[in-house]
Amino acid sequence: MARNEESIVADVEHALETLGARSRDVDVSVVDGVVTLTGEAPDGETIRLAVALAERVAGVTGVRDLVAQAGHELRVTELSK
């Protein structure tokens, strides 16, 4: 049984809280189990951790990373489970 999108968003947001203030400008949306992360993070390590945390949430079938690193142009990567 697939999880509803609202519960996946809540679980991903909760997971991102472990990164503290570094993830405060990262937004989460979900469509058909695919999480999209948008917004801005202070460094690449925070972005990588955010993606890894999102991938571990039950019901997530893939992660689209659209997070910009502060002070850098947006780079797009597609990651999936």
Helices and strands as residue ranges (DSSP letters): H 5-16, G 17-23, E 26-31, E 34-41, H 44-55, E 62-69, E 77-80
